[in-house]
Amino acid sequence: MALGSPSPATVHDVDTTAAVDVADLRKAYRGGPAVLDGLTFRAGRGRVTALLGPNGAGKTTTVAICEGLRRADSGTVRVLGLDPVADAVALRPRVGVMLQDGGLPTGVGALEALRHIASLHSDPLDVGALAERLGLTGFARTRVRRLSGGQRQRLAVACALVGRPELVFLDEPSAGLDPQARLAVWDVVREARGAGVAVVLTTHLMEEAERLADDVVVVDHGRVVAAGSPEELTRGPASLTFRSRPGLATASLARALPDGAEVTETETGRYTVTGIAVDPRVVATVTNWCASHDVLAEGVGPVRRTLEDVFLDLTGRTLR
């Protein structure tokens, strides 16, 4: 089934009110294994959707297909209700794209490049104000090819947003940024969302997804393995941790706690209590046990599961 000619059943399922609607997307390169294997997700308008996944999970291919830069082998994709290939001309002024590599003219100054991109749009943002927000003025006249990685990232974000898009794709927007620049980029992304822009971003930075995303889509082996808000994905019983000297014999602590409790040394000198609900009595039991065994414990308290915990549980800890 060609991307531009989906089956009637698939068309019926497409939500044209979503900013991005991807259904059963499949892609393989030159007879190799499937890069995308039935991937399906939606990105809402006026929301930030983060695509997370290990290297090779299919994120970049998915975004490239949504941007009309690649074609899927089968499945459907609609961007602002349109086909990104057949309707590319209509979509181009409505969609902003930040590519991690390339896409910027390299022989001109940074601000000149931004002004050029702005000139292609009928109602661009104020170039000077945007440059100031993202700290571009300090290297405004530096040719793009001479910019550092972080400087080029900030320029790419500005170019993606300057045309007031309805939808913007951001590929690793915080890669190579120092903390100050990262916070500035996050503020600009939040401001765009507040203005009704749909943002689809890929990132390996879990904090970025937790701080920015309304919706998170975790991709692995070309499929969506989990989706929801950061709060939904991290919801679950908290664990309790404390630090002390390495090698504590904690069997008696586990017996002092409610049935089901497990106490493990998760890293040198750091202990985690799992398997039970963490409440004030559990914290008190751990604290009293430490005192009665002449153990100095630091930082006794519950720890909520993070998005990184969820990500590793879903995709594993093996290097790829």
C-alpha positions as MATLAB code, in Angstrom:
seq = 'MALGSPSPATVHDVDTTAAVDVADLRKAYRGGPAVLDGLTFRAGRGRVTALLGPNGAGKTTTVAICEGLRRADSGTVRVLGLDPVADAVALRPRVGVMLQDGGLPTGVGALEALRHIASLHSDPLDVGALAERLGLTGFARTRVRRLSGGQRQRLAVACALVGRPELVFLDEPSAGLDPQARLAVWDVVREARGAGVAVVLTTHLMEEAERLADDVVVVDHGRVVAAGSPEELTRGPASLTFRSRPGLATASLARALPDGAEVTETETGRYTVTGIAVDPRVVATVTNWCASHDVLAEGVGPVRRTLEDVFLDLTGRTLR';
ca = [
       0.000    0.000    0.000;
       1.524    3.322   -1.043;
       1.749    6.090    1.512;
      -0.348    8.416   -0.598;
      -3.024    5.785   -1.253;
      -4.092    4.289    2.074;
      -6.781    1.668    2.284;
     -10.350    2.855    3.019;
     -10.248    1.213    6.450;
      -7.094    3.095    7.399;
      -8.429    6.410    6.119;
     -11.528    5.965    8.276;
      -9.310    5.761   11.370;
      -7.276    8.877   10.627;
      -7.918   11.855   12.903;
      -7.618   14.928   10.702;
      -8.008   17.216   13.735;
      -4.667   16.044   15.151;
      -1.496   17.887   14.237;
       0.143   14.566   13.317;
      -1.634   11.251   12.871;
       0.491    8.212   12.037;
      -1.113    4.802   11.557;
       0.578    1.424   10.994;
       3.711    2.963    9.510;
       6.199    0.469    8.044;
       9.616    1.062    6.544;
      12.677   -1.014    5.663;
      15.802    0.027    3.793;
      17.013   -2.048    0.821;
      15.603   -5.315    2.026;
      17.031   -4.952    5.541;
      15.128   -5.458    8.791;
      12.126   -3.276    9.469;
      12.998    0.170   10.779;
       9.321    0.897   11.383;
       7.046   -2.036   12.141;
       3.469   -0.851   12.515;
       4.201    2.398   14.343;
       1.089    4.360   15.338;
       0.742    7.587   17.340;
      -0.967   10.990   17.367;
       0.338   14.430   18.287;
      -2.242   16.973   19.401;
      -2.467   20.591   18.342;
      -1.143   23.089   20.864;
       0.728   20.334   22.716;
       4.326   19.181   23.010;
       4.776   15.538   22.024;
       8.154   13.941   22.794;
       9.338   10.905   20.836;
      11.732    8.866   22.958;
      13.669    5.773   22.010;
      17.134    4.231   21.885;
      19.399    4.835   18.915;
      17.993    2.957   15.932;
      14.479    2.746   17.382;
      12.940    4.504   14.347;
      12.413    8.043   15.644;
      14.380    9.873   12.952;
      12.800    7.845   10.151;
       9.335    8.541   11.557;
       9.932   12.280   11.724;
      11.492   12.337    8.241;
       8.371   10.651    6.849;
       6.128   13.129    8.657;
       8.206   15.956    7.177;
       7.814   14.509    3.673;
      11.558   13.869    3.359;
      11.127   10.089    3.108;
       8.369    7.757    2.015;
       7.013    4.885    4.041;
       6.598    1.435    2.542;
       3.031    1.329    3.861;
       0.734    2.920    6.390;
      -0.733    6.395    6.577;
       0.490    9.709    7.872;
      -1.404   12.976    8.002;
       0.170   16.259    9.011;
      -2.339   19.028    9.762;
      -4.826   16.792    7.972;
      -2.733   16.606    4.780;
      -0.411   14.103    3.110;
       3.171   15.338    3.673;
       4.258   14.195    0.190;
       1.250   14.911   -2.017;
       0.457   18.162   -0.191;
       4.031   19.318    0.408;
       3.504   22.713   -1.212;
       0.487   23.476    0.976;
       2.230   22.250    4.133;
       5.585   23.970    3.680;
       4.563   27.414    5.010;
       2.631   25.860    7.910;
       5.328   23.554    9.294;
       8.678   24.411   10.883;
      11.504   21.885   10.761;
      14.708   21.708   12.757;
      17.129   19.107   11.440;
      19.934   17.943   13.705;
      22.414   18.042   10.815;
      22.309   20.273    7.769;
      19.482   22.361    6.424;
      21.151   25.737    7.034;
      23.089   27.854    4.512;
      26.701   27.625    5.667;
      28.319   30.533    3.829;
      26.389   33.408    5.416;
      26.252   34.947    8.868;
      23.935   33.474   11.502;
      21.580   36.448   11.605;
      21.548   36.750    7.816;
      20.499   33.093    7.600;
      17.679   33.702   10.078;
      16.533   36.806    8.190;
      16.509   34.820    4.950;
      14.309   32.108    6.461;
      12.008   34.772    7.896;
      11.676   36.432    4.476;
      10.150   33.245    3.082;
       7.110   33.627    5.346;
       4.259   36.109    5.138;
       4.070   36.915    8.857;
       7.330   35.953   10.578;
       8.276   36.608   14.164;
      10.420   39.630   14.921;
      13.889   38.410   13.931;
      15.751   40.709   16.323;
      13.619   39.745   19.314;
      13.914   36.031   18.565;
      17.684   36.346   18.086;
      17.928   38.111   21.423;
      15.839   35.459   23.185;
      18.083   32.660   21.927;
      21.346   34.525   22.350;
      22.193   34.713   18.652;
      23.322   38.334   18.692;
      26.728   37.472   20.119;
      27.615   35.544   16.955;
      25.251   37.261   14.525;
      27.918   37.883   11.879;
      29.751   34.570   12.249;
      29.334   32.359    9.204;
      27.172   29.342    9.902;
      29.930   26.870    9.042;
      32.106   28.389   11.785;
      29.496   28.161   14.534;
      29.958   25.783   17.437;
      27.542   22.883   17.750;
      25.510   24.638   20.439;
      25.362   27.902   18.493;
      24.158   26.062   15.406;
      21.490   24.311   17.474;
      20.104   27.624   18.708;
      20.089   29.034   15.191;
      18.286   25.929   13.905;
      15.603   26.280   16.590;
      15.138   29.944   15.654;
      14.838   29.088   11.951;
      12.221   26.429   12.720;
      10.078   28.855   14.722;
      10.546   32.194   12.954;
       7.770   31.572   10.399;
       5.047   31.168   13.067;
       4.353   27.530   12.121;
       1.248   25.675   13.204;
       3.449   22.621   13.774;
       7.185   22.374   14.394;
       9.457   19.326   14.373;
      12.507   19.670   16.626;
      15.215   17.014   16.369;
      17.300   16.905   19.565;
      16.869   20.655   20.253;
      19.074   20.590   23.372;
      21.968   18.605   21.911;
      25.244   20.369   22.661;
      23.663   23.228   24.607;
      24.993   24.585   27.876;
      22.476   24.906   30.756;
      21.704   28.581   30.066;
      21.027   27.980   26.373;
      18.963   24.886   27.127;
      16.689   26.829   29.473;
      16.306   29.578   26.847;
      15.290   27.022   24.214;
      12.817   25.415   26.615;
      11.245   28.796   27.344;
      10.818   29.496   23.616;
       9.251   26.053   23.074;
       6.808   26.626   25.945;
       5.927   30.025   24.526;
       5.242   28.479   21.112;
       2.975   25.868   22.686;
       1.171   28.614   24.575;
       0.509   30.310   21.242;
      -1.156   27.119   19.965;
       1.786   25.615   18.065;
       2.018   21.838   18.026;
       5.564   20.706   18.853;
       6.937   17.246   18.047;
      10.427   16.752   19.414;
      12.857   13.876   19.595;
      15.235   13.807   22.523;
      17.532   11.558   24.509;
      17.347   13.945   27.445;
      14.741   12.576   29.836;
      14.635   15.805   31.829;
      13.734   17.669   28.641;
      10.796   15.348   28.017;
       9.620   15.581   31.634;
       9.882   19.376   31.711;
       8.384   20.130   28.289;
       6.157   17.323   27.059;
       2.405   17.075   27.442;
       2.564   13.657   25.792;
       5.385   11.124   25.555;
       5.642    8.363   22.952;
       8.287    5.692   23.623;
       9.456    3.906   20.472;
      11.523    0.726   20.289;
      12.223   -1.585   17.356;
       9.940    0.473   15.152;
       6.888    0.210   17.390;
       5.298    2.317   20.103;
       5.864    0.510   23.395;
       4.266    3.113   25.671;
       2.446    6.429   25.391;
       0.923    8.902   27.800;
       1.684   12.004   29.785;
       4.872   12.028   31.871;
       2.683   11.777   34.977;
       0.816    8.752   33.627;
       3.996    6.952   32.583;
       5.771    7.510   35.892;
       2.761    6.785   38.072;
       3.288    3.897   40.436;
       4.456    3.074   43.924;
       7.439    5.087   45.056;
      10.508    3.350   46.365;
      12.418    4.393   49.466;
      16.156    4.973   49.402;
      18.895    5.808   51.861;
      22.669    5.988   51.833;
      24.964    4.372   54.353;
      28.162    2.366   54.516;
      28.528   -0.323   51.837;
      27.684   -3.957   52.490;
      25.011   -3.640   55.166;
      23.305   -6.876   56.188;
      19.719   -5.777   55.573;
      17.812   -9.045   55.977;
      16.571   -8.024   59.429;
      15.397   -4.672   58.031;
      13.322   -6.454   55.382;
      11.750   -8.594   58.149;
      10.895   -5.487   60.161;
       9.003   -4.011   57.221;
       5.555   -5.135   55.938;
       5.331   -8.383   53.981;
       6.683   -8.129   50.457;
       9.439   -5.637   51.230;
      12.794   -6.105   49.566;
      15.927   -4.199   50.514;
      18.745   -4.145   47.982;
      22.016   -2.277   47.619;
      21.331   -0.778   44.198;
      24.731    0.872   44.005;
      27.653    1.099   46.410;
      26.309    2.496   49.660;
      22.840    3.223   48.272;
      19.925    1.055   49.449;
      16.444    0.813   47.990;
      13.291   -0.553   49.595;
      10.748   -1.857   47.071;
       7.686   -4.102   47.004;
       5.589   -2.137   49.489;
       3.779    1.185   49.647;
       5.941    3.905   51.148;
       4.194    5.710   54.000;
       5.380    7.528   57.157;
       5.493    4.289   59.167;
       7.780    2.649   56.624;
      10.112    5.654   56.737;
      10.073    5.518   60.548;
      10.820    1.773   60.546;
      13.849    2.242   58.307;
      15.100    5.175   60.397;
      14.631    3.281   63.695;
      16.335    0.162   62.313;
      19.324    2.199   61.257;
      19.548    3.843   64.700;
      19.226    0.533   66.561;
      21.982   -1.025   64.427;
      24.318    1.953   64.905;
      24.020    2.748   61.201;
      24.337    6.315   60.006;
      21.807    6.770   57.196;
      21.488    9.783   54.935;
      18.632   10.922   52.752;
      15.998    8.476   53.988;
      12.837    9.080   51.974;
      10.595    8.062   49.079;
      11.751    8.431   45.485;
       9.244    8.711   42.634;
       9.902    6.762   39.464;
      11.395    8.990   36.803;
      10.849    8.958   33.068;
      14.358    7.526   32.755;
      13.353    4.606   35.001;
      10.338    3.940   32.777;
      12.415    4.283   29.606;
      15.020    1.780   30.806;
      12.350   -0.647   31.996;
      10.739   -0.544   28.554;
      13.810   -0.570   26.313;
      16.417   -2.322   28.477;
      19.891   -1.328   29.591;
      21.908   -2.972   26.814;
      24.028   -0.681   24.651;
      23.044   -0.522   20.976;
];
